[in-house]
Amino acid sequence: MIEAHIAINPQQVIGEIDDHLYGANLENLGQTIYGGNWAEMLRDRKFAGHDAMYVTLSEGLTKQNPSYGVVLPWQAVNPHHDNVLFVHDNTTYHTGTQSQRITIRHEDGQPHGVEQTGLYLEAGFSYQVRIVLKGEGQPVTVKLGDQTWVIEAADVWTSYRNMLTPTQTEALGAFSVTIERGNLWIGCASVMPGDNLSGHRPDVVAAIREWPPTFLRWPGGNFVSAYHWQDGIGDIDKRPSYLDPAWNLIESNDMGTDEFIDLCRLVGSRPVLTANMGNGTPEEAAAWVEYCNGDASTTYGAMRIENGYIEPHNVKVWFVGNEQFGNWQVGHVDAETYARRYLEFARAMRAVDPDLLLIAVGVPTELYGHWNELVLDIAGDEIDWLSLHYYSVRTEKWETPPPPEAMYIPKVVAAHEVAEMLDDTMAVVAQHSDPPTPIAFDEWNTYIRAKPPNFIEDYDIGDALYAGSLMNACIQRCDRIKLTAIYNLINVMGNYMVTPLFTWRKVAQSRGDYWVGQVQDDATPPMVWKAPTTLVMELLTQQRGNHAIACTVESPTFSSEAIGSLPAYSAVPTVDAAATYDADNGIVYLSVVNRSADETARLSLGGITSGGDVMLYIVAGDSPFALNTADTPQRVMIEEQSIALTDGNFDVPPHSFTMAVIKLR
């Protein structure tokens, strides 16, 4: 049994808890959006990518792929070298610069066309099917599972819609489009479950609503530095797809500004946007502000209204660029150039809406050529908050990632390093701004084994305790840290895992390498589950006061070894805690982390007296390595206990995060 003492003083207020302290990122990569919250079931539905040229890795007289001319991951239906020609047509197209053409050279009585497989189709469930075609008046057969829809294709681009309801459940069902004569161009196609919510999966929306983050930051992240917002508004089938240079994925622009706002409203989170300072301009950023916040008298406000959104989106918090210090970033610049460009962007954006809160790019401590110092010295008077990103442990580039059983201690120790980093960063900021510029800690997480393109991490109890301790550190510094956002919300280093998961293949062609994802062998029905970290974030977000108060811990310590980017430590407290206070109702919210893998911690409280039973909300699991999976989605849950705090003591289990709700006498 570990014994620790926690002293709480509600009269000693550290600072007000900003509502932005409990946010999350939502970035376009992997299966965060497409294959995550967005309900579209087809991949590269606008036929923007490459085709499969060779049967093997290189060309040869007999090596042409039978699906040559079919845009991946689509596949040919009944390919025949003499009778049918498949063309990724760059002359006749509906959107972007390409369509899928099918030309019947010789009629053979067989259907020829394209299909996608790996679709989970549920018997009796209706699916919205939409397809944009240009043909020659011939019948076009569209199949979804065991359902058939025949269209007479007009000779001009025409959008066709239908609801199809399969009678059989197929875990790896197919969608196909075929003809038997003539030429057919497919501009784009779409299959969505009929119960989608403005394009979003209702099961994902429902799961996020159980948290929800106080805000969502979108569209990035590295993605934003090549993102042009006007490509993502208006007719969804006319929006161009493009190859995103940040993550080497085809971006369809299906989820743009308005769809992101829809998601925020559905889950109950505020929208926060990041302006493109990579290959964007101040004018583009200002126009985006006007689109979001302008009224009908403005050019872009009127455009939003024309797109069906009468009321302004009222996005008031904006990041100006993302990680411009990094050589991996589109638009990587030096600190002084960034600062001058920040001023150009900020002035243009505030000319549209003077009430914006703008966040500049910052770095941990004094990294990257004294970045914080130079940015603040040049632009500090016009910077509201300074952004900070930090990922812990960093073993993701190891050829063989460390096994989970070796990572519990590094994970729970990593937040101790984060707290030191925060203090060092705040000290640097205080030297170069008066009063010190507040911190927006808008990207953080452990980074153990996630690799492109899916960046999946199997987050377990150790990661949950890391999150709890990191948030405790931010609560204890809330006078200086106003915003935090865990990275990322869905699938990619995600708080929520969403199936089915893709199998990825790399397409390497002269126009640039990129990844293509498709469900090939995951027969898991569509489902959502929470990482243990999410449960901790739920408790911290929902069970809180409006001020942080003094909370000191006397605890045994332990030592830890260096691994990855994490240094060795000789004395890490076993018990970590922070407290917030709701003075109006006399309630203290005490968040406690017991880092011990195998010992219960007995906590004695000082400075407060309970006026009744105390509610404990505990995230612990059955082992330090417990995690939720598709097979065991509720292995780790929030456990509730009501205890009498008669002697001021209570116990918390090993490897646990506990939120104690204490009504004061």
C-alpha positions as CSV (number, residue, x, y, z in Angstrom):
1,M,0.0,0.0,0.0
2,I,1.3,3.4,-1.0
3,E,0.5,6.3,1.3
4,A,0.2,9.9,0.0
5,H,-1.0,13.2,1.4
6,I,-2.9,15.7,-0.7
7,A,-3.4,19.2,0.6
8,I,-6.1,21.3,-1.0
9,N,-6.7,25.0,-0.4
10,P,-9.9,26.4,-2.1
11,Q,-9.0,29.9,-1.0
12,Q,-5.8,29.8,-3.0
13,V,-6.9,30.2,-6.6
14,I,-4.3,29.5,-9.3
15,G,-6.5,30.9,-12.1
16,E,-9.7,30.6,-14.1
17,I,-10.1,27.4,-16.1
18,D,-10.6,28.5,-19.8
19,D,-13.2,26.4,-21.5
20,H,-10.7,25.7,-24.3
21,L,-8.6,23.5,-22.0
22,Y,-10.4,20.4,-23.1
23,G,-10.2,20.2,-26.8
24,A,-9.2,17.8,-29.6
25,N,-7.7,17.8,-33.1
26,L,-9.5,16.5,-36.2
27,E,-7.0,16.4,-39.1
28,N,-7.5,15.0,-42.6
29,L,-5.2,12.0,-42.7
30,G,-5.4,8.3,-42.5
31,Q,-8.9,7.3,-41.4
32,T,-9.7,10.3,-39.3
33,I,-12.3,11.8,-41.7
34,Y,-12.8,9.4,-44.5
35,G,-13.4,6.0,-43.0
36,G,-13.9,7.8,-39.7
37,N,-16.6,10.3,-39.0
38,W,-17.5,10.9,-42.6
39,A,-20.1,8.3,-43.7
40,E,-19.0,7.8,-47.3
41,M,-18.3,4.2,-48.0
42,L,-16.4,4.5,-51.4
43,R,-12.8,5.4,-51.7
44,D,-11.6,7.9,-54.3
45,R,-15.2,8.3,-55.3
46,K,-14.3,11.1,-57.8
47,F,-11.7,9.0,-59.7
48,A,-8.8,11.4,-59.1
49,G,-6.0,9.0,-58.7
50,H,-3.8,6.6,-60.7
51,D,-4.6,3.3,-62.3
52,A,-2.9,-0.1,-62.0
53,M,-0.5,-0.4,-64.8
54,Y,1.5,-3.6,-64.3
55,V,0.8,-7.1,-63.0
56,T,4.3,-6.9,-61.5
57,L,6.5,-4.1,-60.2
58,S,7.7,-3.1,-63.7
59,E,6.5,-3.0,-67.3
60,G,6.8,-5.7,-69.9
61,L,5.2,-6.8,-73.1
62,T,3.0,-9.2,-71.2
63,K,2.7,-7.4,-67.9
64,Q,-0.2,-5.0,-68.5
65,N,-2.7,-5.1,-65.6
66,P,-6.1,-6.2,-66.8
67,S,-7.5,-3.3,-64.8
68,Y,-5.3,-0.8,-66.7
69,G,-7.1,2.5,-67.0
70,V,-9.3,1.8,-63.9
71,V,-8.6,4.3,-61.1
72,L,-7.5,2.7,-57.9
73,P,-8.9,1.3,-55.7
74,W,-11.7,0.6,-58.2
75,Q,-11.4,-2.7,-60.1
76,A,-12.5,-3.8,-63.5
77,V,-15.6,-5.9,-63.9
78,N,-15.1,-8.5,-66.7
79,P,-11.9,-6.9,-68.2
80,H,-11.3,-8.0,-71.8
81,H,-8.3,-6.7,-73.8
82,D,-10.2,-6.7,-77.1
83,N,-13.8,-5.9,-76.1
84,V,-13.5,-3.2,-73.5
85,L,-11.3,-0.2,-72.9
86,F,-10.9,1.5,-69.5
87,V,-9.6,5.1,-69.5
88,H,-8.8,7.6,-66.8
89,D,-10.1,10.3,-69.0
90,N,-8.4,13.7,-68.7
91,T,-10.4,15.4,-71.4
92,T,-13.9,14.7,-70.4
93,Y,-14.6,15.0,-66.7
94,H,-17.1,16.3,-64.2
95,T,-14.8,17.5,-61.4
96,G,-11.1,18.0,-61.0
97,T,-9.2,16.9,-64.1
98,Q,-10.3,13.3,-64.5
99,S,-13.2,10.9,-64.9
100,Q,-13.6,7.1,-65.3
101,R,-14.5,6.1,-68.9
102,I,-15.7,2.7,-70.0
103,T,-15.7,2.1,-73.8
104,I,-17.2,-1.1,-75.3
105,R,-15.2,-1.8,-78.4
106,H,-17.0,-5.0,-79.3
107,E,-20.3,-6.0,-77.8
108,D,-20.1,-9.5,-76.4
109,G,-23.3,-9.6,-74.3
110,Q,-21.4,-9.3,-71.1
111,P,-21.5,-6.4,-68.6
112,H,-18.2,-4.5,-68.3
113,G,-17.4,-1.7,-65.9
114,V,-15.9,-0.9,-62.5
115,E,-16.6,-1.9,-58.9
116,Q,-15.5,-1.4,-55.3
117,T,-15.5,-4.3,-52.9
118,G,-15.2,-4.5,-49.1
119,L,-18.4,-2.7,-48.3
120,Y,-20.3,-3.8,-45.2
121,L,-23.9,-4.1,-46.3
122,E,-26.6,-4.9,-43.8
123,A,-29.8,-6.6,-44.8
124,G,-32.9,-4.4,-44.6
125,F,-30.8,-1.3,-44.2
126,S,-31.2,1.5,-46.8
127,Y,-28.2,3.2,-48.5
128,Q,-28.1,6.5,-50.3
129,V,-26.6,6.0,-53.7
130,R,-25.7,8.9,-55.9
131,I,-23.8,8.8,-59.2
132,V,-22.9,11.4,-61.9
133,L,-22.8,10.0,-65.4
134,K,-22.5,11.0,-69.0
135,G,-23.4,8.4,-71.6
136,E,-25.0,7.8,-74.9
137,G,-28.5,6.9,-73.9
138,Q,-27.7,3.3,-73.1
139,P,-28.8,1.4,-70.0
140,V,-26.3,1.6,-67.1
141,T,-26.5,-1.1,-64.4
142,V,-25.7,0.0,-60.9
143,K,-25.5,-2.8,-58.3
144,L,-25.2,-2.6,-54.5
145,G,-25.0,-6.0,-53.0
146,D,-28.0,-7.9,-54.3
147,Q,-29.9,-4.8,-55.4
148,T,-29.9,-3.6,-59.0
149,W,-30.7,-0.1,-60.4
150,V,-30.8,0.5,-64.1
151,I,-30.3,4.1,-65.4
152,E,-30.7,5.4,-68.9
153,A,-27.6,7.6,-69.1
154,A,-28.1,11.0,-70.7
155,D,-25.6,12.5,-73.1
156,V,-24.8,15.4,-70.7
157,W,-23.5,15.2,-67.1
158,T,-26.4,14.2,-65.0
159,S,-26.7,13.3,-61.3
160,Y,-28.8,10.3,-60.4
161,R,-30.0,9.4,-56.9
162,N,-31.7,6.4,-55.3
163,M,-32.1,4.5,-52.1
164,L,-31.1,0.8,-52.3
165,T,-31.9,-1.7,-49.6
166,P,-30.0,-5.1,-49.8
167,T,-31.9,-8.1,-48.6
168,Q,-28.7,-10.0,-47.6
169,T,-26.0,-9.0,-45.1
170,E,-22.6,-9.0,-46.8
171,A,-19.5,-8.2,-44.7
172,L,-17.4,-7.5,-47.9
173,G,-20.1,-6.5,-50.3
174,A,-19.6,-4.7,-53.7
175,F,-20.8,-1.7,-55.6
176,S,-20.5,-1.8,-59.4
177,V,-21.3,0.2,-62.5
178,T,-21.5,-1.6,-65.8
179,I,-22.6,-1.2,-69.4
180,E,-22.9,-3.6,-72.4
181,R,-22.5,-1.0,-75.2
182,G,-21.2,2.5,-76.1
183,N,-19.2,4.9,-74.0
184,L,-19.9,5.8,-70.4
185,W,-18.1,8.4,-68.3
186,I,-18.4,8.3,-64.5
187,G,-17.8,11.6,-62.9
188,C,-18.2,10.5,-59.3
189,A,-20.2,8.0,-57.2
190,S,-21.3,7.9,-53.6
191,V,-22.7,5.3,-51.2
192,M,-23.7,6.4,-47.7
193,P,-25.8,4.7,-45.0
194,G,-29.3,6.2,-45.1
195,D,-29.2,7.3,-41.5
196,N,-26.2,9.6,-41.9
197,L,-26.4,12.9,-40.2
198,S,-25.5,15.7,-42.7
199,G,-22.9,13.2,-44.1
200,H,-21.5,12.1,-40.7
201,R,-21.8,8.6,-39.2
202,P,-24.4,8.7,-36.4
203,D,-22.6,6.1,-34.3
204,V,-19.4,8.2,-34.3
205,V,-21.4,11.3,-33.5
206,A,-23.1,9.6,-30.6
207,A,-19.8,8.4,-29.2
208,I,-18.2,11.8,-29.3
209,R,-21.2,13.4,-27.8
210,E,-20.6,11.4,-24.6
211,W,-17.3,13.3,-24.1
212,P,-17.5,15.9,-26.0
213,P,-14.4,18.0,-26.5
214,T,-15.1,21.6,-25.8
215,F,-13.7,22.4,-29.2
216,L,-12.4,20.7,-32.3
217,R,-9.4,22.1,-34.2
218,W,-9.5,21.6,-38.0
219,P,-8.2,21.0,-40.7
220,G,-4.8,20.6,-39.1
221,G,-2.1,20.0,-38.5
222,N,0.3,19.6,-41.4
223,F,-2.6,19.1,-43.8
224,V,-3.7,22.7,-43.5
225,S,-0.5,24.1,-45.0
226,A,-1.7,23.1,-48.5
227,Y,-5.4,23.3,-47.9
228,H,-7.5,25.9,-49.8
229,W,-10.8,26.3,-48.2
230,Q,-12.8,27.4,-51.3
231,D,-12.2,23.9,-52.8
232,G,-14.3,22.5,-50.0
233,I,-17.5,24.5,-50.3
234,G,-20.5,24.4,-52.6
235,D,-21.7,21.4,-54.7
236,I,-20.0,18.4,-53.1
237,D,-19.7,16.5,-56.4
238,K,-18.0,19.4,-58.1
239,R,-15.3,20.0,-55.5
240,P,-11.9,18.9,-56.9
241,S,-9.9,16.1,-55.4
242,Y,-6.1,16.6,-55.1
243,L,-3.1,14.8,-53.8
244,D,-2.3,16.2,-50.4
245,P,1.5,16.7,-50.1
246,A,1.5,16.5,-46.3
247,W,0.3,12.9,-45.9
248,N,0.3,11.6,-49.5
249,L,-3.3,10.9,-49.7
250,I,-6.1,11.8,-52.2
251,E,-8.2,14.5,-50.6
252,S,-11.8,14.6,-51.9
253,N,-12.8,17.8,-50.2
254,D,-16.1,16.1,-49.3
255,M,-15.8,17.4,-45.7
256,G,-15.2,21.1,-46.0
257,T,-15.9,24.1,-43.8
258,D,-19.7,23.7,-43.6
259,E,-19.6,20.0,-43.0
260,F,-17.1,20.6,-40.2
261,I,-19.4,23.1,-38.6
262,D,-22.2,20.6,-38.9
263,L,-20.1,18.0,-37.1
264,C,-19.3,20.5,-34.3
265,R,-22.9,21.3,-33.8
266,L,-23.9,17.6,-33.8
267,V,-21.4,16.6,-31.1
268,G,-21.6,19.8,-29.1
269,S,-18.0,21.2,-29.7
270,R,-17.0,24.7,-30.7
271,P,-15.2,25.0,-34.1
272,V,-11.6,26.3,-34.1
273,L,-9.9,26.7,-37.5
274,T,-6.3,26.9,-38.7
275,A,-5.4,29.3,-41.5
276,N,-3.2,28.1,-44.3
277,M,0.1,29.9,-44.0
278,G,2.0,27.2,-46.0
279,N,1.0,28.1,-49.6
280,G,-1.9,30.3,-48.6
281,T,-2.2,34.1,-48.5
282,P,-3.5,36.7,-46.1
283,E,-6.3,37.5,-48.5
284,E,-7.3,33.8,-48.6
285,A,-7.4,33.7,-44.8
286,A,-9.4,36.9,-44.6
287,A,-11.9,35.6,-47.1
288,W,-12.3,32.4,-45.0
289,V,-13.0,34.5,-41.9
290,E,-15.6,36.4,-43.9
291,Y,-17.2,33.2,-45.1
292,C,-17.5,32.0,-41.6
293,N,-18.5,35.2,-39.8
294,G,-19.7,37.6,-42.4
295,D,-23.4,38.6,-43.0
296,A,-25.3,38.8,-46.2
297,S,-23.8,42.2,-47.1
298,T,-20.3,40.7,-47.5
299,T,-19.1,38.8,-50.5
300,Y,-18.2,35.6,-48.7
301,G,-20.9,35.8,-46.2
302,A,-23.4,35.9,-49.1
303,M,-21.6,32.9,-50.5
304,R,-22.1,30.9,-47.3
305,I,-25.8,31.9,-47.3
306,E,-26.0,30.7,-50.9
307,N,-24.6,27.4,-49.8
308,G,-27.5,27.0,-47.3
309,Y,-26.0,28.4,-44.1
310,I,-28.0,31.5,-43.2
311,E,-26.5,32.2,-39.8
312,P,-22.8,32.9,-39.5
313,H,-20.6,30.1,-38.2
314,N,-19.1,32.6,-35.7
315,V,-15.6,31.0,-35.6
316,K,-13.7,33.3,-33.3
317,V,-10.6,31.3,-32.4
318,W,-8.0,30.9,-35.3
319,F,-4.5,29.4,-35.5
320,V,-2.3,31.3,-37.9
321,G,-0.3,28.6,-39.6
322,N,0.9,25.3,-38.3
323,E,4.5,24.3,-37.4
324,Q,6.1,26.6,-39.9
325,F,9.3,26.0,-38.0
326,G,9.5,22.4,-39.4
327,N,11.2,21.3,-42.6
328,W,8.4,18.8,-43.1
329,Q,5.9,21.6,-43.5
330,V,4.7,23.2,-46.7
331,G,5.7,26.8,-46.3
332,H,8.6,26.1,-43.9
333,V,10.2,29.5,-43.0
334,D,12.6,31.0,-40.4
335,A,11.2,32.6,-37.3
336,E,11.6,36.2,-38.4
337,T,9.9,35.6,-41.7
338,Y,7.1,33.8,-39.9
339,A,6.6,36.7,-37.5
340,R,6.3,39.2,-40.4
341,R,3.9,37.0,-42.3
342,Y,1.9,36.4,-39.1
343,L,1.4,40.2,-38.9
344,E,0.2,40.3,-42.5
345,F,-2.2,37.5,-41.9
346,A,-3.4,38.8,-38.5
347,R,-4.1,42.3,-39.8
348,A,-6.0,41.0,-42.8
349,M,-8.1,38.6,-40.7
350,R,-8.8,41.2,-38.0
351,A,-9.8,43.8,-40.7
352,V,-12.7,41.4,-41.4
353,D,-13.5,40.5,-37.8
354,P,-11.7,42.5,-35.1
355,D,-13.0,40.2,-32.4
356,L,-10.9,37.2,-33.4
357,L,-8.6,35.5,-30.9
358,L,-5.4,34.6,-33.0
359,I,-2.8,32.0,-32.0
360,A,0.7,32.1,-33.4
361,V,3.1,29.2,-34.0
362,G,5.4,28.5,-31.1
363,V,7.8,25.8,-30.0
364,P,8.9,24.0,-26.9
365,T,11.4,25.9,-24.8
366,E,14.1,27.6,-26.9
367,L,14.1,25.1,-29.9
368,Y,14.6,25.9,-33.5
369,G,16.8,28.9,-33.4
370,H,15.2,30.7,-30.5
371,W,11.9,30.6,-32.4
372,N,9.7,31.9,-29.5
373,E,12.0,34.7,-28.7
374,L,12.2,36.0,-32.3
375,V,8.5,35.6,-33.0
376,L,7.4,37.4,-29.8
377,D,10.0,40.2,-30.2
378,I,8.6,41.0,-33.7
379,A,4.9,40.2,-33.5
380,G,4.2,39.7,-29.8
381,D,2.0,42.8,-29.4
382,E,-0.5,41.3,-31.9
383,I,-0.4,37.6,-30.7
384,D,-3.2,36.6,-28.4
385,W,-1.9,33.1,-27.6
386,L,1.2,31.1,-28.6
387,S,0.8,27.6,-29.9
388,L,2.9,24.6,-28.5
389,H,3.1,21.0,-29.8
390,Y,4.8,18.2,-28.0
391,Y,4.7,14.4,-28.5
392,S,6.2,12.1,-25.8
393,V,8.5,9.1,-25.9
394,R,9.0,9.1,-29.7
395,T,9.9,5.5,-30.5
396,E,7.7,5.4,-33.6
397,K,10.6,5.4,-36.0
398,W,12.2,2.4,-34.4
399,E,12.4,-0.5,-36.9
400,T,10.9,-2.8,-34.2
401,P,8.6,-0.9,-31.8
402,P,9.0,-1.7,-28.1
403,P,6.5,-4.2,-26.7
404,P,3.5,-2.9,-24.7
405,E,4.8,-4.5,-21.5
406,A,7.9,-2.4,-21.7
407,M,6.1,0.9,-22.1
408,Y,3.9,1.3,-19.1
409,I,6.5,3.1,-17.0
410,P,7.7,5.3,-19.9
411,K,4.2,6.4,-20.6
412,V,3.2,7.3,-17.0
413,V,6.6,9.1,-16.6
414,A,6.3,11.1,-19.8
415,A,3.8,13.6,-18.4
416,H,6.5,14.4,-15.7
417,E,8.8,15.5,-18.6
418,V,5.9,17.5,-20.2
419,A,5.4,19.4,-17.0
420,E,9.1,20.4,-17.0
421,M,8.9,21.3,-20.6
422,L,5.9,23.5,-19.9
423,D,7.7,25.4,-17.1
424,D,10.8,25.9,-19.3
425,T,8.6,27.2,-22.2
426,M,6.6,29.5,-20.0
427,A,9.9,30.9,-18.6
428,V,11.1,31.7,-22.2
429,V,7.8,33.3,-23.1
430,A,7.8,35.4,-20.0
431,Q,11.2,36.8,-20.9
432,H,9.9,38.1,-24.2
433,S,6.4,39.2,-23.5
434,D,4.9,41.4,-20.8
435,P,2.4,40.2,-19.6
436,P,3.5,36.7,-20.6
437,T,1.6,35.5,-23.7
438,P,-0.7,32.6,-22.8
439,I,0.0,29.2,-24.1
440,A,-2.2,27.1,-26.4
441,F,-0.9,23.5,-26.0
442,D,-2.8,22.3,-29.1
443,E,-1.1,19.1,-30.0
444,W,0.0,16.4,-27.6
445,N,0.1,12.7,-27.1
446,T,2.3,9.7,-26.7
447,Y,4.0,8.6,-29.9
448,I,5.1,5.0,-29.6
449,R,4.4,2.9,-32.7
450,A,2.1,4.9,-35.1
451,K,3.4,4.8,-38.7
452,P,2.0,6.2,-41.9
453,P,-0.4,6.2,-43.5
454,N,-2.8,5.0,-40.8
455,F,-0.9,6.1,-37.6
456,I,-2.7,3.6,-35.4
457,E,-1.8,3.5,-31.7
458,D,-3.1,0.9,-29.4
459,Y,-3.7,3.3,-26.5
460,D,-3.9,1.5,-23.1
461,I,-4.1,2.4,-19.5
462,G,-0.6,3.8,-19.5
463,D,-1.6,6.3,-22.1
464,A,-4.7,7.2,-20.1
465,L,-2.6,7.9,-17.1
466,Y,-0.2,10.0,-19.2
467,A,-3.2,12.1,-20.3
468,G,-4.5,12.5,-16.8
469,S,-1.1,13.6,-15.4
470,L,-0.6,15.9,-18.4
471,M,-4.0,17.5,-17.9
472,N,-3.2,17.9,-14.2
473,A,-0.1,19.8,-15.1
474,C,-2.1,22.1,-17.4
475,I,-4.8,22.7,-14.7
476,Q,-2.1,23.6,-12.2
477,R,-0.7,26.1,-14.8
478,C,-4.1,27.4,-16.1
479,D,-3.1,31.0,-15.3
480,R,-0.7,30.6,-18.3
481,I,-2.1,27.7,-20.3
482,K,-5.5,28.5,-21.8
483,L,-6.0,25.8,-24.3
484,T,-5.1,22.1,-24.8
485,A,-6.0,19.8,-27.6
486,I,-5.2,16.1,-27.6
487,Y,-4.0,14.7,-31.0
488,N,-6.1,13.1,-32.6
489,L,-9.8,12.5,-32.3
490,I,-10.5,9.4,-34.6
491,N,-8.4,6.4,-35.6
492,V,-5.1,8.3,-36.3
493,M,-3.6,8.3,-32.8
494,G,-7.2,8.4,-32.0
495,N,-9.4,8.7,-28.9
496,Y,-12.0,6.8,-30.9
497,M,-11.5,3.8,-33.0
498,V,-13.9,3.4,-35.9
499,T,-14.2,0.3,-38.1
500,P,-13.9,-1.2,-40.7
501,L,-10.2,-0.4,-41.0
502,F,-8.5,-0.2,-44.3
503,T,-5.7,-2.2,-45.8
504,W,-3.3,0.3,-47.4
505,R,-1.2,0.1,-50.6
506,K,1.3,2.5,-51.9
507,V,0.9,3.7,-55.4
508,A,4.2,4.8,-56.9
509,Q,4.0,6.7,-60.2
510,S,5.8,9.6,-61.8
511,R,3.1,11.9,-60.7
512,G,3.9,11.3,-57.1
513,D,3.6,8.5,-54.6
514,Y,0.5,8.2,-52.5
515,W,-1.5,5.8,-50.4
516,V,-4.7,4.1,-51.3
517,G,-6.9,2.6,-48.6
518,Q,-9.6,0.0,-49.0
519,V,-11.4,-2.5,-46.9
520,Q,-10.1,-5.9,-48.1
521,D,-10.2,-8.4,-45.2
522,D,-11.7,-6.6,-42.2
523,A,-15.2,-8.1,-41.9
524,T,-15.8,-6.2,-38.6
525,P,-19.2,-4.5,-38.7
526,P,-19.1,-0.7,-38.5
527,M,-18.5,0.1,-34.9
528,V,-16.9,2.7,-32.6
529,W,-15.1,2.2,-29.3
530,K,-13.2,4.5,-26.9
531,A,-9.6,4.4,-26.0
532,P,-9.0,4.5,-22.2
533,T,-7.6,8.0,-22.7
534,T,-11.0,9.1,-23.9
535,L,-12.6,8.1,-20.6
536,V,-10.1,10.2,-18.7
537,M,-10.8,13.2,-21.0
538,E,-14.5,12.7,-20.5
539,L,-14.2,12.9,-16.7
540,L,-11.9,15.9,-16.8
541,T,-14.2,17.8,-19.2
542,Q,-17.5,17.0,-17.4
543,Q,-16.4,17.0,-13.8
544,R,-14.7,20.3,-13.2
545,G,-15.0,23.6,-11.5
546,N,-14.3,27.0,-13.0
547,H,-11.1,27.7,-11.1
548,A,-8.0,25.7,-10.4
549,I,-7.0,25.8,-6.7
550,A,-3.8,25.0,-4.8
551,C,-3.2,21.2,-4.6
552,T,0.1,19.8,-3.3
553,V,1.0,16.1,-3.1
554,E,3.4,14.4,-0.8
555,S,4.1,11.0,-2.3
556,P,6.7,8.3,-2.6
557,T,8.8,8.4,-5.8
558,F,10.3,5.9,-8.2
559,S,13.0,6.0,-10.8
560,S,12.8,5.4,-14.6
561,E,15.2,4.7,-17.4
562,A,15.6,6.7,-20.6
563,I,13.9,5.4,-23.8
564,G,13.3,7.2,-27.1
565,S,13.1,10.9,-26.4
566,L,12.3,10.4,-22.8
567,P,15.2,11.0,-20.4
568,A,15.9,9.0,-17.2
569,Y,14.5,10.3,-13.9
570,S,15.5,9.5,-10.4
571,A,12.4,10.7,-8.6
572,V,9.0,10.6,-10.2
573,P,6.1,11.0,-7.8
574,T,3.9,7.9,-7.7
575,V,0.8,10.0,-7.0
576,D,-0.1,13.0,-9.0
577,A,-3.1,15.3,-8.5
578,A,-4.8,18.6,-9.4
579,A,-8.0,20.3,-8.2
580,T,-10.6,22.6,-9.6
581,Y,-13.3,24.4,-7.5
582,D,-16.9,25.3,-8.1
583,A,-17.3,28.0,-5.5
584,D,-21.0,28.6,-6.2
585,N,-21.9,25.0,-5.3
586,G,-19.0,24.3,-2.9
587,I,-17.7,21.4,-4.9
588,V,-14.0,20.4,-5.3
589,Y,-13.1,18.2,-8.2
590,L,-9.9,16.3,-7.4
591,S,-8.2,14.4,-10.3
592,V,-5.7,11.8,-9.0
593,V,-3.3,9.5,-10.9
594,N,-1.8,6.5,-9.2
595,R,1.2,5.6,-11.4
596,S,2.0,2.4,-9.5
597,A,1.4,-0.7,-11.6
598,D,0.6,-3.0,-8.7
599,E,-0.1,-1.1,-5.5
600,T,-3.2,0.6,-4.1
601,A,-2.7,4.2,-3.0
602,R,-4.2,5.4,0.3
603,L,-4.8,9.1,0.1
604,S,-5.2,11.4,3.1
605,L,-6.8,14.8,2.3
606,G,-6.0,18.0,4.1
607,G,-7.4,21.5,4.0
608,I,-11.0,20.5,3.2
609,T,-13.8,18.7,4.9
610,S,-16.4,16.8,3.1
611,G,-20.1,17.4,3.8
612,G,-21.3,14.0,2.7
613,D,-20.5,11.0,0.6
614,V,-17.8,11.4,-2.1
615,M,-18.3,10.2,-5.7
616,L,-15.3,8.5,-7.2
617,Y,-15.1,8.0,-11.0
618,I,-12.3,5.5,-11.8
619,V,-10.5,4.5,-15.0
620,A,-8.2,1.5,-14.2
621,G,-8.9,-1.6,-16.2
622,D,-7.8,-5.1,-15.1
623,S,-4.1,-4.6,-15.8
624,P,-1.6,-1.8,-16.6
625,F,-1.8,-2.8,-20.3
626,A,-5.6,-3.0,-20.5
627,L,-7.1,-1.5,-23.7
628,N,-10.3,-1.6,-25.6
629,T,-10.5,-3.4,-29.0
630,A,-13.1,-4.4,-31.5
631,D,-13.4,-7.8,-29.7
632,T,-13.5,-6.2,-26.2
633,P,-14.7,-2.6,-26.7
634,Q,-15.7,-2.2,-23.1
635,R,-12.8,-3.9,-21.3
636,V,-11.9,-0.5,-19.8
637,M,-14.8,1.5,-18.5
638,I,-15.5,4.3,-16.0
639,E,-16.3,2.7,-12.6
640,E,-18.3,4.7,-10.1
641,Q,-18.2,4.5,-6.3
642,S,-19.8,6.4,-3.5
643,I,-17.7,6.5,-0.3
644,A,-17.9,8.1,3.1
645,L,-14.9,10.4,3.7
646,T,-15.3,10.3,7.5
647,D,-11.5,10.2,8.3
648,G,-10.3,12.1,5.3
649,N,-8.8,9.0,3.7
650,F,-9.7,7.0,0.6
651,D,-8.0,4.4,-1.6
652,V,-7.4,4.4,-5.3
653,P,-6.5,1.3,-7.2
654,P,-3.2,0.6,-9.0
655,H,-2.7,2.0,-12.5
656,S,-5.7,4.3,-12.1
657,F,-7.1,7.7,-12.8
658,T,-9.7,8.8,-10.3
659,M,-12.0,11.9,-10.3
660,A,-13.2,12.6,-6.8
661,V,-16.2,14.9,-6.5
662,I,-16.2,16.3,-3.0
663,K,-19.1,18.5,-1.7
664,L,-17.6,20.7,1.0
665,R,-19.2,21.1,4.4
